[in-house]
Amino acid sequence: MLAEIAGFFRVSGSVRITGGSFAIVASTESAATARHLKVLIETYFKNRVQLGIGASQRPGFQGKKGRNTYYITISPEEKSMQILRETGMILIREGDDYFSDGIYQPLVNSKHCKKAYLRGMFLSCGTMSDPRKSYHLEFVLDKEQSALDLRKLIGSFVDLSANISHRGDDYVVYMKKASYISDMLGIMGADNAMLELESIRVNKGMHGDIMRMINCDNANVDRTLSAAEEQKEWIIQIATVEAGREPQPEELSDPGAKFWTDGLRRLPGSLKEVAYLRLYRPEASLTEIGELLTPQVGKAAVSKRFSRIRALAKEASK
């Protein structure tokens, strides 16, 4: 509980001087988060926390409009100094108090406290993009040391890492790998969000596989039609030379026309078969043409026959 409180205050917490003593003020744009932290703090420290509405103090959100911002306020009378010390916000060095910038390491020595600390920080300054559009989870912090310590804390989990970038005066600790984001959600206890993310990942993966199959099928169809057009051109060249004339437009679409009867009469029987099948079935693949022959032959055999037709077309065009 203390680790989660400390993680939240590390970024969203600020200190105000009231009557010579310190008061803690933190803010969040989520009413649910404010209620959760209020209960958490009051349960752990046995004190009273005040809630109010005001302008955001969270890094990267100053001046943001269009939403309520909830203040969490702890007065000096409600153990604010004790909380500052136990959360590592105020430390002692050479007998003097000072405000720390990084993560208070004694709070994150155990695995479950690390998870709680990350949960508190995410509730304070974390956001996640809609995974249906892109994979992106980030923490926005205003202190470099806090960002460095957070990246180190994330990296202490097996097969998990994060990067740091600058955004104005802020430091952004982020991850874009879907598996990392899923693991992070699980670590922070956001089980429902993790399951939803995994469901979206599976659906996107299936959609991607389907689209690849469709694209592959389309490409195969395009190649088949392109090859069929080329094969028909070879047949036309042979028939034009043999018939001694160019075909009429209507004859090109009528395999029974006299142009084809005259133009293909000297083709060997095996070649004449595939030539007429190509004229009758311009969209058919080589495999389909092979299945229409009697007896049936494989794709390779049909391809060889068209290779012979191509060679005859080249000879005829000389």
N, C-alpha and C positions, 0 to 999 in steps of 0.2 A: 504493500500500500504506500509506504513512504517513497519507494523508488518511482512509482507512477506519479505521485504528487510532485516529486523533485523534477521528473522529466517534463511535466507540464509547466512548472514555474521557471525552468531553465530558460525558456524562450518567452513565454507570455507573462511571466512575473516581473513586476517592477516594484521599486521601494519608494515610499514617500515619507518625509519626515513630518511627524505630527507631535507637537509639544515636546520636541527633543527626543522623541522615540520613533522607531520605524514602524510603518504600516505597509502591508503587502497588498498590491493591487494587480490583478491579472484580468485578461479579457479573452472572450471567445465569441464567435459568431453563432455558436450552436447552443440553444437553450438546453438541449439534452446533455451536452458536455458540461455546461455550467452546473446543472443539477447533480450530475454524477460527481464532479469535483467537490461540490459542497458537502455531499454525503460522505465522500471519501475522507476529506480533511476533518470533518467533525467527528467521524467515527474513530480516526486514528489519534487525533490530538485532543479529543474531548473538549472542543471549544465551539464557538459559534461563528459562522461565516455569513457575511452580508452579500446580497445580490442586488445589482442595479443595472441600469441601461445607460450606455454612453458611447463615445467614439472609440474605434479600435486602436489599440497600441501594438498590434501584432506586426512583426516585420513583413513588409510587402503588402500590407493591407491598410496602411494609414490613409485616411481620407476616403476610404471606400464607402460608397453610398448605396442606398437601396436595401439595407438589411439591418436588423437590430444587432447590437453588440452588448454582450452581458459582462458586467464587471463582477469579479469575485474579490471582495475586500476583507482583509483580516487586520483588525486594529491591534495596537500594542497590548491592550487588555486581554486579547484573545490569543496570546502566546505567539505573536508574530516573530519576536526575536528567537524564540525556541525553534520555530519552523524554519527560519532563515539559516540557523546553524545546522539543524538536523538534515536539511536538504542540500547542504553544501553551498548555499548561496553566499553565506558569510563564513570565512575561514580565519584562522589565526596564524600570523607569521611574525616571529620575533616579538611575541607579546602583544601585537596590534591586530585589530580586526581589518579585514579587507574583503572586497567583493570579488568573487571568482568568476571567470568567464567560461571555463570548461565543465566537463561532467565530473561530479564528485565520485571518484573511483570506489571508495568503500561501499557506495550504494549499489554497485553493479558487479560485485564479486561472484554472486551466484547466478546460475542460468535463469531462474525464474524472476530474479530482480532485474536482469538485463531485459527480459521480455517486457516486464512492467514499465521500465524506464522508457523503452521505445514506444510503448503504447501511450504513455503520458506525453511524450514529445510529439507523436503523430496527432493526438487530440489537440495539441497546442498549435502546431505549425505545419501539419502535414496535409497534403492533398493528393488525390489520385484521379487521373483522367478516365473518361469512359472507355473501358477496354474494348468496346465494340468499334471505337474509332482509332485508338492508339494505346500502347502500353507505356505508362509513365506514372511513377510515384515519386514524390519529392517532399523534403523538409526545407522550409525557408527560415534561415537564422540570421541574426544581426551581428554575431561574433564569430571571428575566424576560428578561434580555439574550440568553440562549441561545435562548429562544423567538422573540424578535424577529429575531435573526440567521438562525434557521432559516427563518422565514417569508420573509425577504428572499432567502435562498438558493434556496428553492423557486420564488419569483417570478422569479428570473433566467432560468428556462427559459420558452420561448415558450408562450403560452396555458396557463400553469399558475399556480395561486395557492392559498393556504391561509388559514385563519382561526385566531384565537387565542381561547381561552376559559379561565376559571379552574375548577379542580376542587380545592376545599380550598386547600391551600398550593401546589399545583402549577399549571403552565401547560401547556395542551393545544393543540398545533398540529394542526389537523385539516382534512380535506377530505371532502365527502360526494358530490361529483359523480363519477359512474361513470367518465367519460372522463378526469378528472384522476387518479383512483386507478389506472386502467389505464396512463396515461402514467408515473405515479410508479413503478409496478412495473417498467416497461420501463427507466426511467432507472436504477433500482437494480440492474438485471441479473436480476430475478426473472422471466425469460422464460416459464417454465412456468406460474407463477401468473398472469401477464398473459394468456396464452392461455386458461387455464381461466376467468378472469374474463370475457373476451370471449365465450367459449362460453356462459356463463351469461347474459350480457347478451342475446345473440342469442335464446336459448331463452325468456327472460323476455319479450323483445319479441314473439316469435311467439305466446307464450301470451296476451299482452295483446291482440294483434290478433285472435286467435281468440275471446277472451272478448268483445271489442267486437262482433265479427260475430254471436256468439251472442246477446248482449244486444240488438243491433239487430234480429235475426230475431225474438226473443221479443217485442220491442216492436211489431214489425210485425204479428205474429200477434195480439197483444192488441188492437191497433187494428182489425185486420180483423174479429175476433170481436165487438168492441164495435159496430162499424159494422153488422155483419150482424144483431145483435140489434135495433138501432134500426130497420133496414130492415124486419125481420119485424114489429115493432110497428106500423109504418105500414100494412103489408099487413093485419094483424089489424083495425086500425081501419076500413079500407075495407070489409073483408068483414063485420064486425059490423054496420055500418050497412046494408049492402046485403042481408044475410041476415035482419036484424031480430032478431038474438039473439046472445048470447055463445057462443063456442065451448066445447064440452065438452073436458075435459083430454086425452082420447084423440085428439080431432080436431086438436089443435095439432101433434101429431107424425105425422099422417097426411095428406099433401098430397092424397090422393085422396078425402078425406072430403067429404060433401055440403055441409058448411059452406063449404068453399073453392069448390066448384062453383057454389053459389048466390051466394056473396059476391064472387067475382071475375068473374062472367059479363059484366059491362058494361065491364070494363077494355079499353082498346084492345089489339089483338093484340101490339104490341111491348112494352107494359107488362106484359101478362099473362105473356108469355114469361119476363121477368126475375123476375117475382113468384114463379112456380112454381119456377124454378131456385133461387131463394133458399130456398124451402120445402124443396126436395129436397136442396139442398147448403148447409146453414146455415154451414159453415166456409169456403166458397169465397170467394176474393178477387174483386174486380171484374174483374180481368184474366181469371181462370179462367172466370167467368160469360160474359164476352165470347167466349171461345174455344168455349163450349158452344152458342152461338147459331148459327142457320143463316139467312143467312150470318154468319160471324164478324164481330164489331165490336171496337173498341178499348176500353180502360178508360174513356176520357173519354165515349164514347157510352153505356156502361152507367151511368156516374155521372149523366149527364143524365136517363136514364130513371128512375132512382131519385129524382132531384130532382122529377120530375113526379109520381111516386107519393107523395112526401112532401107535395106541394102538395094532391093529392087527399085525403090523409088529414086534413090540416088543415081542408079544406072539410067533410069528412064529420063531423068531431068538433064542428063549430059547432052 
